[in-house]
Amino acid sequence: MDHLLRIEHLGIAVKDLDAAEALYTRLLGVPPYKREEVESEGVITSFFKAGPNKIELLESTRTDGPIAKAIEKRGEGIHHVAFEVADIKAEMSRLKEAGFTLLNETPKRGADNKLVCFIHPKSAGGVLVELCQEIIDP
Ligand code: ZN
């Protein structure tokens, strides 16, 4: 059975979403295809496609939000790597049993119609890993 199916997107923390959208539009040669706020996470996101790949820009909407804190610690840049999974609950228990620290114990609703779970970077070699599963019936 396949577990992590592919890299679904890269998440990039930015201070100023308008400026970052302009930069990535110049870099990738295409405008973002969607902006979406995830209130529970305190972020506004913007999505780009680069061929088959997806880039998610994240700006904090709160000074104490996770993206604001990440930028404070490490500056702007790559924030997480998201993998697509077919069965998020099964992968969460597999990874938990394998010794990874899950940041949420039940899947939560993320941007772009996904159920998501984050894995603590301390248990994953310094990389914040996101699991995401497409929601079929929104
Ligand atoms: Zn993400």
Backbone and ligand atoms as CSV (ligand in chain L), in Angstrom:
chain,resi,resn,atom,element,x,y,z
A,1,MET,N,N,0.842,-1.209,0.000
A,1,MET,CA,C,0.000,0.000,0.000
A,1,MET,C,C,0.877,1.258,0.000
A,2,ASP,N,N,0.500,2.205,-0.816
A,2,ASP,CA,C,1.220,3.487,-0.812
A,2,ASP,C,C,0.760,4.325,0.373
A,3,HIS,N,N,1.686,5.029,0.956
A,3,HIS,CA,C,1.346,5.848,2.124
A,3,HIS,C,C,1.312,7.323,1.752
A,4,LEU,N,N,2.511,7.949,1.636
A,4,LEU,CA,C,2.541,9.335,1.196
A,4,LEU,C,C,2.630,9.313,-0.329
A,5,LEU,N,N,1.587,9.772,-0.985
A,5,LEU,CA,C,1.429,9.514,-2.421
A,5,LEU,C,C,2.289,10.420,-3.301
A,6,ARG,N,N,2.394,11.692,-2.895
A,6,ARG,CA,C,3.206,12.647,-3.669
A,6,ARG,C,C,3.265,13.936,-2.858
A,7,ILE,N,N,4.151,14.840,-3.262
A,7,ILE,CA,C,4.143,16.162,-2.635
A,7,ILE,C,C,2.953,16.921,-3.215
A,8,GLU,N,N,2.036,17.298,-2.350
A,8,GLU,CA,C,0.820,17.989,-2.801
A,8,GLU,C,C,1.099,19.478,-2.998
A,9,HIS,N,N,1.836,20.070,-2.071
A,9,HIS,CA,C,2.262,21.461,-2.250
A,9,HIS,C,C,3.412,21.785,-1.310
A,10,LEU,N,N,4.056,22.919,-1.574
A,10,LEU,CA,C,5.015,23.503,-0.641
A,10,LEU,C,C,4.353,24.727,-0.032
A,11,GLY,N,N,4.459,24.857,1.285
A,11,GLY,CA,C,3.910,26.021,1.971
A,11,GLY,C,C,5.019,27.013,2.251
A,12,ILE,N,N,4.791,28.279,1.898
A,12,ILE,CA,C,5.810,29.318,2.053
A,12,ILE,C,C,5.243,30.448,2.916
A,13,ALA,N,N,5.939,30.746,4.007
A,13,ALA,CA,C,5.495,31.801,4.923
A,13,ALA,C,C,5.930,33.157,4.382
A,14,VAL,N,N,5.002,34.090,4.315
A,14,VAL,CA,C,5.311,35.431,3.805
A,14,VAL,C,C,4.765,36.489,4.756
A,15,LYS,N,N,5.412,37.660,4.740
A,15,LYS,CA,C,4.968,38.756,5.601
A,15,LYS,C,C,3.846,39.548,4.949
A,16,ASP,N,N,3.937,39.690,3.631
A,16,ASP,CA,C,3.018,40.572,2.911
A,16,ASP,C,C,2.505,39.807,1.690
A,17,LEU,N,N,1.255,39.345,1.779
A,17,LEU,CA,C,0.722,38.469,0.734
A,17,LEU,C,C,0.640,39.169,-0.627
A,18,ASP,N,N,0.266,40.444,-0.639
A,18,ASP,CA,C,0.186,41.169,-1.918
A,18,ASP,C,C,1.554,41.210,-2.601
A,19,ALA,N,N,2.576,41.545,-1.814
A,19,ALA,CA,C,3.930,41.627,-2.375
A,19,ALA,C,C,4.402,40.246,-2.820
A,20,ALA,N,N,4.120,39.223,-2.001
A,20,ALA,CA,C,4.561,37.869,-2.341
A,20,ALA,C,C,3.831,37.350,-3.581
A,21,GLU,N,N,2.537,37.672,-3.706
A,21,GLU,CA,C,1.795,37.262,-4.907
A,21,GLU,C,C,2.414,37.891,-6.155
A,22,ALA,N,N,2.793,39.163,-6.048
A,22,ALA,CA,C,3.413,39.836,-7.195
A,22,ALA,C,C,4.744,39.165,-7.535
A,23,LEU,N,N,5.531,38.830,-6.496
A,23,LEU,CA,C,6.830,38.177,-6.712
A,23,LEU,C,C,6.650,36.811,-7.370
A,24,TYR,N,N,5.735,35.996,-6.820
A,24,TYR,CA,C,5.559,34.641,-7.359
A,24,TYR,C,C,4.890,34.652,-8.737
A,25,THR,N,N,4.086,35.676,-9.003
A,25,THR,CA,C,3.525,35.815,-10.346
A,25,THR,C,C,4.642,36.060,-11.357
A,26,ARG,N,N,5.621,36.899,-10.957
A,26,ARG,CA,C,6.776,37.152,-11.833
A,26,ARG,C,C,7.634,35.909,-11.967
A,27,LEU,N,N,7.835,35.210,-10.845
A,27,LEU,CA,C,8.701,34.033,-10.839
A,27,LEU,C,C,8.109,32.894,-11.664
A,28,LEU,N,N,6.842,32.604,-11.426
A,28,LEU,CA,C,6.221,31.423,-12.049
A,28,LEU,C,C,5.597,31.739,-13.403
A,29,GLY,N,N,5.361,33.022,-13.653
A,29,GLY,CA,C,4.768,33.407,-14.935
A,29,GLY,C,C,3.264,33.211,-15.005
A,30,VAL,N,N,2.650,32.899,-13.862
A,30,VAL,CA,C,1.183,32.772,-13.797
A,30,VAL,C,C,0.684,33.442,-12.521
A,31,PRO,N,N,-0.543,33.993,-12.571
A,31,PRO,CA,C,-1.105,34.590,-11.359
A,31,PRO,C,C,-1.636,33.497,-10.418
A,32,PRO,N,N,-1.882,33.830,-9.152
A,32,PRO,CA,C,-2.487,32.843,-8.242
A,32,PRO,C,C,-3.875,32.468,-8.726
A,33,TYR,N,N,-4.287,31.231,-8.454
A,33,TYR,CA,C,-5.628,30.826,-8.896
A,33,TYR,C,C,-6.661,30.922,-7.791
A,34,LYS,N,N,-6.205,31.152,-6.576
A,34,LYS,CA,C,-7.177,31.247,-5.491
A,34,LYS,C,C,-6.564,31.853,-4.252
A,35,ARG,N,N,-7.375,32.628,-3.520
A,35,ARG,CA,C,-7.008,33.108,-2.192
A,35,ARG,C,C,-8.034,32.561,-1.226
A,36,GLU,N,N,-7.596,32.137,-0.068
A,36,GLU,CA,C,-8.556,31.583,0.889
A,36,GLU,C,C,-8.070,31.826,2.306
A,37,GLU,N,N,-8.969,32.312,3.161
A,37,GLU,CA,C,-8.632,32.501,4.565
A,37,GLU,C,C,-8.986,31.238,5.335
A,38,VAL,N,N,-8.093,30.799,6.223
A,38,VAL,CA,C,-8.416,29.706,7.142
A,38,VAL,C,C,-8.414,30.322,8.538
A,39,GLU,N,N,-9.611,30.681,8.994
A,39,GLU,CA,C,-9.733,31.442,10.235
A,39,GLU,C,C,-9.174,30.698,11.431
A,40,SER,N,N,-9.434,29.387,11.486
A,40,SER,CA,C,-8.992,28.588,12.633
A,40,SER,C,C,-7.469,28.598,12.760
A,41,GLU,N,N,-6.752,28.763,11.640
A,41,GLU,CA,C,-5.287,28.753,11.668
A,41,GLU,C,C,-4.706,30.160,11.717
A,42,GLY,N,N,-5.573,31.162,11.558
A,42,GLY,CA,C,-5.085,32.540,11.561
A,42,GLY,C,C,-4.230,32.864,10.349
A,43,VAL,N,N,-4.614,32.311,9.184
A,43,VAL,CA,C,-3.839,32.580,7.974
A,43,VAL,C,C,-4.737,32.922,6.793
A,44,ILE,N,N,-4.152,33.683,5.879
A,44,ILE,CA,C,-4.760,33.827,4.566
A,44,ILE,C,C,-3.768,33.213,3.586
A,45,THR,N,N,-4.298,32.391,2.682
A,45,THR,CA,C,-3.440,31.626,1.778
A,45,THR,C,C,-3.682,32.074,0.341
A,46,SER,N,N,-2.675,31.843,-0.483
A,46,SER,CA,C,-2.800,32.125,-1.907
A,46,SER,C,C,-2.124,30.978,-2.643
A,47,PHE,N,N,-2.794,30.439,-3.667
A,47,PHE,CA,C,-2.298,29.241,-4.341
A,47,PHE,C,C,-1.893,29.513,-5.786
A,48,PHE,N,N,-0.747,28.926,-6.150
A,48,PHE,CA,C,-0.220,29.000,-7.511
A,48,PHE,C,C,-0.030,27.591,-8.039
A,49,LYS,N,N,-0.140,27.457,-9.358
A,49,LYS,CA,C,0.253,26.211,-9.996
A,49,LYS,C,C,1.507,26.453,-10.816
A,50,ALA,N,N,2.463,25.525,-10.696
A,50,ALA,CA,C,3.660,25.547,-11.538
A,50,ALA,C,C,3.699,24.189,-12.205
A,51,GLY,N,N,3.176,24.096,-13.417
A,51,GLY,CA,C,3.024,22.788,-14.043
A,51,GLY,C,C,2.132,21.932,-13.164
A,52,PRO,N,N,2.583,20.712,-12.825
A,52,PRO,CA,C,1.751,19.839,-11.991
A,52,PRO,C,C,1.872,20.159,-10.496
A,53,ASN,N,N,2.712,21.133,-10.152
A,53,ASN,CA,C,3.006,21.391,-8.743
A,53,ASN,C,C,2.267,22.595,-8.216
A,54,LYS,N,N,2.135,22.637,-6.909
A,54,LYS,CA,C,1.354,23.674,-6.264
A,54,LYS,C,C,2.181,24.339,-5.172
A,55,ILE,N,N,2.048,25.670,-5.122
A,55,ILE,CA,C,2.721,26.479,-4.100
A,55,ILE,C,C,1.640,27.185,-3.285
A,56,GLU,N,N,1.768,27.129,-1.975
A,56,GLU,CA,C,0.830,27.813,-1.082
A,56,GLU,C,C,1.579,28.906,-0.340
A,57,LEU,N,N,1.175,30.155,-0.540
A,57,LEU,CA,C,1.742,31.255,0.240
A,57,LEU,C,C,0.852,31.464,1.462
A,58,LEU,N,N,1.466,31.714,2.607
A,58,LEU,CA,C,0.687,31.907,3.835
A,58,LEU,C,C,1.096,33.189,4.537
A,59,GLU,N,N,0.110,34.058,4.775
A,59,GLU,CA,C,0.347,35.259,5.572
A,59,GLU,C,C,-0.486,35.168,6.834
A,60,SER,N,N,0.105,35.558,7.955
A,60,SER,CA,C,-0.617,35.496,9.227
A,60,SER,C,C,-1.664,36.598,9.300
A,61,THR,N,N,-2.817,36.269,9.885
A,61,THR,CA,C,-3.824,37.307,10.135
A,61,THR,C,C,-3.790,37.732,11.603
A,62,ARG,N,N,-2.945,37.049,12.399
A,62,ARG,CA,C,-2.823,37.389,13.821
A,62,ARG,C,C,-1.341,37.512,14.177
A,63,THR,N,N,-1.034,38.422,15.100
A,63,THR,CA,C,0.371,38.609,15.479
A,63,THR,C,C,0.894,37.401,16.255
A,64,ASP,N,N,-0.008,36.607,16.864
A,64,ASP,CA,C,0.434,35.443,17.643
A,64,ASP,C,C,0.149,34.128,16.902
A,65,GLY,N,N,-0.193,34.209,15.612
A,65,GLY,CA,C,-0.511,33.002,14.850
A,65,GLY,C,C,0.739,32.196,14.521
A,66,PRO,N,N,0.558,30.929,14.104
A,66,PRO,CA,C,1.709,30.062,13.809
A,66,PRO,C,C,2.626,30.595,12.703
A,67,ILE,N,N,2.066,31.260,11.706
A,67,ILE,CA,C,2.908,31.788,10.622
A,67,ILE,C,C,3.697,33.002,11.113
A,68,ALA,N,N,3.047,33.851,11.901
A,68,ALA,CA,C,3.752,35.008,12.467
A,68,ALA,C,C,4.917,34.544,13.329
A,69,LYS,N,N,4.677,33.507,14.129
A,69,LYS,CA,C,5.739,32.982,15.002
A,69,LYS,C,C,6.874,32.369,14.192
A,70,ALA,N,N,6.527,31.646,13.136
A,70,ALA,CA,C,7.556,31.014,12.293
A,70,ALA,C,C,8.435,32.081,11.642
A,71,ILE,N,N,7.827,33.165,11.176
A,71,ILE,CA,C,8.604,34.232,10.525
A,71,ILE,C,C,9.493,34.935,11.549
A,72,GLU,N,N,8.965,35.101,12.759
A,72,GLU,CA,C,9.752,35.709,13.827
A,72,GLU,C,C,11.020,34.885,14.096
A,73,LYS,N,N,10.855,33.555,14.121
A,73,LYS,CA,C,11.974,32.664,14.427
A,73,LYS,C,C,12.943,32.489,13.262
A,74,ARG,N,N,12.402,32.262,12.080
A,74,ARG,CA,C,13.266,31.833,10.967
A,74,ARG,C,C,13.193,32.738,9.744
A,75,GLY,N,N,12.386,33.778,9.806
A,75,GLY,CA,C,12.219,34.637,8.639
A,75,GLY,C,C,11.251,34.028,7.628
A,76,GLU,N,N,11.073,34.713,6.523
A,76,GLU,CA,C,10.183,34.212,5.483
A,76,GLU,C,C,10.837,33.031,4.773
A,77,GLY,N,N,10.043,32.235,4.095
A,77,GLY,CA,C,10.599,31.138,3.306
A,77,GLY,C,C,9.782,29.872,3.452
A,78,ILE,N,N,10.376,28.750,3.037
A,78,ILE,CA,C,9.638,27.475,3.053
A,78,ILE,C,C,9.224,27.136,4.479
A,79,HIS,N,N,7.957,26.878,4.651
A,79,HIS,CA,C,7.385,26.650,5.978
A,79,HIS,C,C,7.022,25.188,6.188
A,80,HIS,N,N,6.440,24.555,5.181
A,80,HIS,CA,C,6.111,23.132,5.317
A,80,HIS,C,C,6.080,22.430,3.969
A,81,VAL,N,N,6.188,21.097,4.042
A,81,VAL,CA,C,6.050,20.234,2.869
A,81,VAL,C,C,4.793,19.406,3.087
A,82,ALA,N,N,3.872,19.469,2.134
A,82,ALA,CA,C,2.598,18.759,2.280
A,82,ALA,C,C,2.553,17.549,1.357
A,83,PHE,N,N,2.208,16.420,1.940
A,83,PHE,CA,C,2.070,15.185,1.177
A,83,PHE,C,C,0.605,14.806,1.073
A,84,GLU,N,N,0.233,14.343,-0.101
A,84,GLU,CA,C,-1.125,13.829,-0.286
A,84,GLU,C,C,-1.205,12.415,0.258
A,85,VAL,N,N,-2.295,12.130,0.956
A,85,VAL,CA,C,-2.554,10.767,1.428
A,85,VAL,C,C,-3.977,10.376,1.023
A,86,ALA,N,N,-4.202,9.069,0.919
A,86,ALA,CA,C,-5.537,8.595,0.533
A,86,ALA,C,C,-6.427,8.428,1.758
A,87,ASP,N,N,-5.814,8.110,2.893
A,87,ASP,CA,C,-6.583,7.854,4.114
A,87,ASP,C,C,-5.845,8.516,5.278
A,88,ILE,N,N,-6.228,9.747,5.576
A,88,ILE,CA,C,-5.458,10.541,6.540
A,88,ILE,C,C,-5.467,9.916,7.930
A,89,LYS,N,N,-6.609,9.344,8.334
A,89,LYS,CA,C,-6.671,8.754,9.682
A,89,LYS,C,C,-5.723,7.564,9.791
A,90,ALA,N,N,-5.686,6.747,8.753
A,90,ALA,CA,C,-4.799,5.577,8.753
A,90,ALA,C,C,-3.336,6.024,8.795
A,91,GLU,N,N,-3.003,7.064,8.020
A,91,GLU,CA,C,-1.613,7.554,8.005
A,91,GLU,C,C,-1.245,8.192,9.339
A,92,MET,N,N,-2.207,8.899,9.952
A,92,MET,CA,C,-1.930,9.507,11.258
A,92,MET,C,C,-1.612,8.432,12.290
A,93,SER,N,N,-2.381,7.343,12.310
A,93,SER,CA,C,-2.058,6.324,13.317
A,93,SER,C,C,-0.776,5.577,12.957
A,94,ARG,N,N,-0.530,5.356,11.660
A,94,ARG,CA,C,0.722,4.696,11.275
A,94,ARG,C,C,1.923,5.528,11.725
A,95,LEU,N,N,1.880,6.851,11.465
A,95,LEU,CA,C,3.021,7.698,11.791
A,95,LEU,C,C,3.185,7.879,13.298
A,96,LYS,N,N,2.058,7.935,13.997
A,96,LYS,CA,C,2.116,8.043,15.451
A,96,LYS,C,C,2.803,6.808,16.028
A,97,GLU,N,N,2.395,5.642,15.535
A,97,GLU,CA,C,3.019,4.398,16.002
A,97,GLU,C,C,4.496,4.328,15.630
A,98,ALA,N,N,4.849,4.979,14.528
A,98,ALA,CA,C,6.243,4.975,14.086
A,98,ALA,C,C,7.084,6.017,14.831
A,99,GLY,N,N,6.464,6.729,15.788
A,99,GLY,CA,C,7.234,7.617,16.656
A,99,GLY,C,C,7.187,9.093,16.301
A,100,PHE,N,N,6.350,9.457,15.343
A,100,PHE,CA,C,6.228,10.878,14.985
A,100,PHE,C,C,5.234,11.576,15.907
A,101,THR,N,N,5.461,12.866,16.145
A,101,THR,CA,C,4.560,13.645,16.991
A,101,THR,C,C,3.565,14.399,16.118
A,102,LEU,N,N,2.286,14.073,16.286
A,102,LEU,CA,C,1.247,14.763,15.521
A,102,LEU,C,C,0.872,16.052,16.243
A,103,LEU,N,N,0.682,17.124,15.488
A,103,LEU,CA,C,0.311,18.400,16.101
A,103,LEU,C,C,-1.193,18.506,16.302
A,104,ASN,N,N,-1.965,17.690,15.595
A,104,ASN,CA,C,-3.392,17.575,15.905
A,104,ASN,C,C,-3.787,16.097,15.891
A,105,GLU,N,N,-4.603,15.742,16.863
A,105,GLU,CA,C,-4.946,14.323,17.055
A,105,GLU,C,C,-6.084,13.865,16.145
A,106,THR,N,N,-6.851,14.816,15.630
A,106,THR,CA,C,-7.881,14.473,14.650
A,106,THR,C,C,-7.644,15.354,13.421
A,107,PRO,N,N,-8.007,14.862,12.239
A,107,PRO,CA,C,-7.812,15.685,11.032
A,107,PRO,C,C,-8.595,16.987,11.156
A,108,LYS,N,N,-8.013,18.074,10.658
A,108,LYS,CA,C,-8.769,19.323,10.672
A,108,LYS,C,C,-8.889,19.882,9.264
A,109,ARG,N,N,-9.796,20.822,9.133
A,109,ARG,CA,C,-10.074,21.373,7.813
A,109,ARG,C,C,-9.010,22.403,7.454
A,110,GLY,N,N,-8.330,22.188,6.314
A,110,GLY,CA,C,-7.333,23.145,5.849
A,110,GLY,C,C,-7.834,23.896,4.635
A,111,ALA,N,N,-6.936,24.615,3.981
A,111,ALA,CA,C,-7.298,25.379,2.793
A,111,ALA,C,C,-7.457,24.445,1.597
A,112,ASP,N,N,-8.100,24.944,0.561
A,112,ASP,CA,C,-8.203,24.257,-0.725
A,112,ASP,C,C,-8.875,22.881,-0.606
A,113,ASN,N,N,-9.926,22.831,0.239
A,113,ASN,CA,C,-10.768,21.633,0.330
A,113,ASN,C,C,-10.012,20.378,0.785
A,114,LYS,N,N,-9.271,20.517,1.875
A,114,LYS,CA,C,-8.461,19.395,2.366
A,114,LYS,C,C,-8.701,19.133,3.850
A,115,LEU,N,N,-8.569,17.868,4.220
A,115,LEU,CA,C,-8.405,17.507,5.626
A,115,LEU,C,C,-6.908,17.429,5.863
A,116,VAL,N,N,-6.432,18.017,6.961
A,116,VAL,CA,C,-4.988,18.074,7.156
A,116,VAL,C,C,-4.578,17.656,8.560
A,117,CYS,N,N,-3.321,17.252,8.669
A,117,CYS,CA,C,-2.685,16.997,9.957
A,117,CYS,C,C,-1.217,17.391,9.820
A,118,PHE,N,N,-0.685,18.051,10.843
A,118,PHE,CA,C,0.730,18.441,10.812
A,118,PHE,C,C,1.545,17.551,11.741
A,119,ILE,N,N,2.785,17.304,11.346
A,119,ILE,CA,C,3.718,16.507,12.133
A,119,ILE,C,C,4.804,17.446,12.654
A,120,HIS,N,N,5.090,17.337,13.943
A,120,HIS,CA,C,6.044,18.253,14.574
A,120,HIS,C,C,7.428,18.142,13.928
A,121,PRO,N,N,8.024,19.287,13.565
A,121,PRO,CA,C,9.348,19.232,12.918
A,121,PRO,C,C,10.421,18.581,13.794
A,122,LYS,N,N,10.253,18.649,15.117
A,122,LYS,CA,C,11.271,18.030,15.993
A,122,LYS,C,C,11.311,16.522,15.810
A,123,SER,N,N,10.194,15.935,15.399
A,123,SER,CA,C,10.182,14.482,15.195
A,123,SER,C,C,10.413,14.118,13.732
A,124,ALA,N,N,10.571,15.125,12.869
A,124,ALA,CA,C,10.680,14.847,11.428
A,124,ALA,C,C,11.894,15.547,10.805
A,125,GLY,N,N,13.004,15.505,11.524
A,125,GLY,CA,C,14.250,16.015,10.962
A,125,GLY,C,C,14.239,17.500,10.653
A,126,GLY,N,N,13.456,18.256,11.416
A,126,GLY,CA,C,13.471,19.699,11.232
A,126,GLY,C,C,12.511,20.215,10.175
A,127,VAL,N,N,11.710,19.308,9.603
A,127,VAL,CA,C,10.761,19.718,8.564
A,127,VAL,C,C,9.328,19.611,9.096
A,128,LEU,N,N,8.574,20.686,8.975
A,128,LEU,CA,C,7.153,20.617,9.301
A,128,LEU,C,C,6.460,19.913,8.138
A,129,VAL,N,N,5.882,18.758,8.445
A,129,VAL,CA,C,5.245,17.936,7.412
A,129,VAL,C,C,3.735,18.048,7.570
A,130,GLU,N,N,3.049,18.246,6.465
A,130,GLU,CA,C,1.592,18.273,6.458
A,130,GLU,C,C,1.091,17.072,5.667
A,131,LEU,N,N,0.118,16.389,6.235
A,131,LEU,CA,C,-0.579,15.347,5.470
A,131,LEU,C,C,-1.861,15.973,4.983
A,132,CYS,N,N,-2.254,15.721,3.746
A,132,CYS,CA,C,-3.544,16.249,3.336
A,132,CYS,C,C,-4.300,15.274,2.455
A,133,GLN,N,N,-5.579,15.251,2.691
A,133,GLN,CA,C,-6.489,14.375,1.946
A,133,GLN,C,C,-7.597,15.232,1.365
A,134,GLU,N,N,-7.813,15.093,0.087
A,134,GLU,CA,C,-8.879,15.830,-0.597
A,134,GLU,C,C,-10.232,15.462,0.022
A,135,ILE,N,N,-11.053,16.475,0.270
A,135,ILE,CA,C,-12.418,16.206,0.746
A,135,ILE,C,C,-13.294,15.977,-0.490
A,136,ILE,N,N,-13.884,14.794,-0.546
A,136,ILE,CA,C,-14.654,14.447,-1.745
A,136,ILE,C,C,-16.030,15.114,-1.730
A,137,ASP,N,N,-16.725,15.058,-0.600
A,137,ASP,CA,C,-18.031,15.717,-0.501
A,137,ASP,C,C,-17.932,16.899,0.442
A,138,PRO,N,N,-17.709,18.112,-0.110
A,138,PRO,CA,C,-17.524,19.264,0.777
A,138,PRO,C,C,-18.826,19.652,1.497
L,1,ZN,ZN,ZN,-0.147,23.564,3.393
